[in-house]
Amino acid sequence: MKIQKVETELYHVPLSRAMVDAIHGVQKEFSLIVVKITTDDGATGMGYTYSVGQVGGTSIATLIHDNLVPLLIGEDPRRIEHLWEKMWWALHYVGRSGIAVFALSAVDTALWDLKARLTDEPLWRFLGGHDNKAEAYGGGIDFELSIDELLKQTQGFLDAGLNAIKIKIGRDSIAQECERIKAMREFLGPNRKLMVDVNMKWSTEKAIRAARAFEPYDLYWIEEPTIPDDIEGNRRIQVEGGIPVATGENLHSIYEFRQMIADGGVSFPDADISNLGGITALMKVAHIAEAHNRNLTTHGIQEMHVSCLAAIPNASLLEIHAFRVDDFLVHPLEIKDGYAYASDRPGHGVVIDWDKIAKHKIAFKSAQG
């Protein structure tokens, strides 16, 4: 069995409404970069990555087409570790993270989809099969919403079957954030999980002051309270602030995760197959986390991450992110009683209606033609 064809496609997908967080500003769309692999005997696999707005989308697609596809043609798609290492070292000098790892991630996910489909197994069982579901939470990009709008959004998450919620924070005024969090806690009651996400906005000292002020509201975690590069700062926020830290969506290698976890900078490692190195890297991070008695959470791409979390024994919460391809899914993600259920279809089970999404497809230039 050999890889015969690798297709790369780029889409600019509009959001249902403009969204704002503390660091990225107004977000109106995201770039979706899709990889489709076909073998000489007709086996197929599909994966994708994404970026905020249009930033990097064309570059990622071009990198895949020009630099990774030639490495893949003629290779056995079942040798995923071999292919991952081959791509990693081909890209290593120009970027051990950034667009290089985004590109690798999309290809790796497509390879895992293909390999699981060859065995006629759903990905969650193929990867380990611990459970067929993962506890999920609603993660809105809601920084600009009024308290009334925030509560209305929260009711929508509850009506959709979710029992845990995360909101965006990161204002200069800690008192203002306390007002919003207090309203959320009163609305949710004492038994539902409530998290907050700072999107790296604060310094270590400010995050510690804020965490102490949030103590009455029983937060399950505070996400990215400061930059992920400051491992000691994240450790101090946990210890001195008294709230567990979730971070990792901006870590782009297993080595960065190992350091953050081993040095005590995170309680809930937050991994993302779209920017970490695909399913290969995420599963390694899950094992590193397990060895340190940590539970893994995931960032976005819930329709695929549900299978990864369902596969492992140390799963935390699955984020239901605002960047979604839901409108183009043939089989929507099933959510019931606070849990998202992994697909039992072969592979990751994510099927996109290509005719429906076609209007968002963007042509990109390649040096290879």
N, C-alpha and C positions, 0 to 999 in steps of 0.2 A: 504494500500500500504506500503510495507516494502522493504528496501534495501536488496538485496539477494547476490550481488556480487560486489566487487570493485577490479578492475585490475590496477596495477601500472606498467608502462613501462618506460624504459630509452633509450634515443637515443643520440648519439654524432653526431651532424650535422655539416658538414664542411661548411665554408664560401666560397663564390665564389673567394675571394682573401684574403690574409693576410691583416689585418687592424690594425691601430695603433692610440691610443689617448695619451693624456699627462700623464695619471696616470696608465693605465692598461697594457701598453706595447703592444707587438704583439699579436694579437688575430686571431686564425686560425679556430676555431670551437666554438660551444656552446652546452651545454647539455640541452636536452629537456626532461622534466619529465611529463608523461601523466597519467591522471587518467580517468578511464572509470567506470561508475556506472550503474548497472542494477538492476531493482526492480523485485519483485516476479511476477508481471504481464507483464514484458517485456519492461517497459519504460527505456530509456537510457539517459545518459548525459555524456559529455566529457569536461575535462578542462586540462590545463597544466601550468607549470611554466618553467623557464629556468635559467641557470647560465652561466657565462663567462668561456669558455674553458671547462675543465672537473672538475673544482673545485666545490665540493659540490654536484654534480649531483647524485652520488651513495648514499651519505648520505641522501639527500632529499627523494629519492625513497625508501630507506630502512626505514626511519622514517614514511613515509606514510604507507608502507606495514605492519610494525611491530606495530606501535603505534596508527595510526588513523583508519585503516580499522576495527580493532576490536570494535572501538567506534561506527562505522557506521552500521554494520550488524544488521538487524532487526529494524532499525529506519525508521521513516517516512521521506522520502527525501524532502517533501514539507515544513518541519519545519526548514527552513534554519537558522533562528536566534538561535533557540535552539541548532542545531548542531554546529553552529559557536562557540557559547559560550562553549559548551561541549569540543570542540577541543582546544579552546584558553586556558582554564584552565587546561586541561590535559598537554599542552605543556609549560605552563607559567613559571614554575620553571626552566626549562632547556633553555629557550630562549624566550624573548618577541619580538625577531626579528630574524635575521639570518635564518638558514635552517628551524627552526620551523615554521616561518611565510610563507616561500616559500612553505612548505608542505601543510599548511592550505589553502593557496591561490589556489593551483591546485584543491583541493577537493571542495572548495567553488564555484569555477567557474563551475565545473561539475554539482554541485547541481542546480545552476541557469539555466544552459542549460537544464537540465532535467525538471525543474519546468515550464519554458517557453514552452518547447515542449509539455508538458501535456495540455496546453491551446491552442496549435496550433498557438501561437503568436511569432513573431520575438522578440528577446530580446530588441531591442531599443524601441519597443512599450510597451512591458511588463514592462520595468523599468520606463517608464514615457512618452515616445512618443513625445518629444518636436519637433523633426525634424527627417528626415531620412538620414541626412548627417552631415559631420563635415569638416570644413576647414582643409586642410592637408599641411604638409611641408616635404621636403626631408631632412633627417638627415644622412649624410654620416659619416663614421669613416675614416677621411681623413687627419689626422694630418701630415702624411708623404708625402702627395702629393705635387708636385710642383704647382705653380700658374697655369700653363697651364693645368696640369692634373685636378686641382680643377675646372677650368672653363669648361673643357670637361665633368666632372661628373655633374656639374650644368646644362649644356645643356641637359644631359640625363634626369635629373629630370623635366626640363621644357617640354621636348618632351613627358614625361609620363603624363603630365597634371597638374603638380604642379606649384604653383606660389609663394611659400615661401620656403626659404632655410636656413639651419643651417650648420655651419662649426665648426670643432674642432680647438681650439686654446689652449694656455697654455705654450708657450715658455718663456724662460728667457728674450728674447728681445721683448719689447713692440713695438719697431719700426718695427721689422720684422712682427709682427702681424698686425700692421697698414697697411703695404704694401699689405698683403693678403686680408684684409678686404676692403681696397680701391679698389682693383682689382675686388672683388666680387660686390661691390656696383656699380661700373661703368658698369659691365657686366649685372647686373640685372636691372639697371635703378632706378629711384627714387620711383617708386610706388609699388614694390614688397617687401614683408617682408624679412628681413635678420636678423638672430640670430647667436650668437656664444656660444660655449660650452667649458668651461675651465676644466671640469671634476675634480673640487675641487683642482686644482693644486696650486693656488696662495694663499698667505696670504691676509688678509683684506687690508693692506696698498697697496700692489702691485695691487690688483684688483681695488682699488679706482683710483690709478694713471692710470691704463690701461683704465678704463671706461672713465675717462676724456679725454684721448687721442683718444678714439673711437668716441667722440661726433660728428665730422663732417660726420659720415657715417650712421647716423639715424638707429641705431640698435633697433630692436623690443624688444629684451631682451638679457641679458647675463646670461647664464645658469651655475649653480654650480660654481660661481666664487671663492668660498672657501668652506671649509668643512661645511656640513649641521648642525653639532653640534654647530657651532658658530652663534647663532641667531642674536646676537647684531652685529657681523661682517657683516652678510648679510644685516641687516638693514642699517648699515653705508654705505655699497657699493651702495645701492639704493639712499640714501639721498645725500651722498657726491660725488658719482660717476655720478649720474644723469641718469642712465640706469636701467629700471626695471629688477628685478632678477626673474629668474625661478629656482626653486629647489624643490626637493622632491623625486626623484627616489631612494635616499638612506635613506628615512624615511620609517619606517616599522610599524607604528601604527597610528590610528586616533588621538591619544593623541600628538604625535610628530608633526603632521600636525596642530593640533589646536594651539599648542604653537607657531610654526613658523608663522602662519597666524596672530594670535592675537597680537603677539609682533612686527609685521611689518617687518618681515624678508624676505617676498616674495610677489611679485605682481602676479606671475603666478604659483600657486601650481601645481607640476608635479607629478602625481600619476601613479602607475603601479599595476594592479591587480595581477601580478605574484609575488610580494614581499611585498604587503601591507596587505594582508588578503583576497584577492579575490574581487569579485564584491560587496559583502556586505560592506567591508571597503571602497572601492572606492566611492560608492554612499554616504556614510556618510561624507567622505571628501568633496565631491562635495557640499553637503548641508552646511557644515561648511564654505566652501569658499564663497558660495552664501550669507550667513549671514554676511560676511565681505566684500561684494561687490567685490569679486575676481572671475576671470574666470579660469576654470580648464583646464590644458593641460595634456597630457599623454605621457608615456615613452614606446616605443616599442609595441610589440604585437598588431600592428595596426588592424589586421583582427578581433580582439575581442574588442579592445578599441573603435573602431568606433561606436559600438552599445551603449557603455556607454556614450560617448560624445553626440551622437544623442538623447539620452534620456533626457538630462538635459538642462535647459535654460541658464546656465552660462558656456557653452563650449568655450574654446579657441581653440588651434591648436592640431591636431592629428599628432603625429610624425610617419613618414614612416621610420622605423629604418633599419639599415643594417643587424641586426640579423633577418633573415626572414625564414619562412617556405613556402614561395611562390612556390618553386619548387614542393611542395608536396600537394598543395591545389587543390581540385577538382574544386572549384569556386574561381578564383582570386578576390582580392579586386578591386572593380570598382572605378576608379579615373577619374574625368572629370572636367575641368575648375576650378581646384584648390580645389575641394572637393572630399572626399571619401564617398561612399554611403554604409550605413548599409544594411546587408542582410535582405530580406523579408522572408527567410526560417524560419521555427520554431526554437526557441532557438537562440543561437548565429550564427548559420548558417555556422560555419566553419567545413568543411568536408576535412579530410586528406586522401590522398591515401595511405592506410596502406601498400599495396603491394610495392609501390614505395619507401617508407621510410624504409622498413624492413631491407635493407642492412646496415643501421646505428644503428640498435637495439643492445643494450648492455645488457648482463646478469649481474645481481647484486645479491650478497649474502644477505640472510635475516636470522635473528635468528629464524624466524617462519617457515623457509623452503620454 
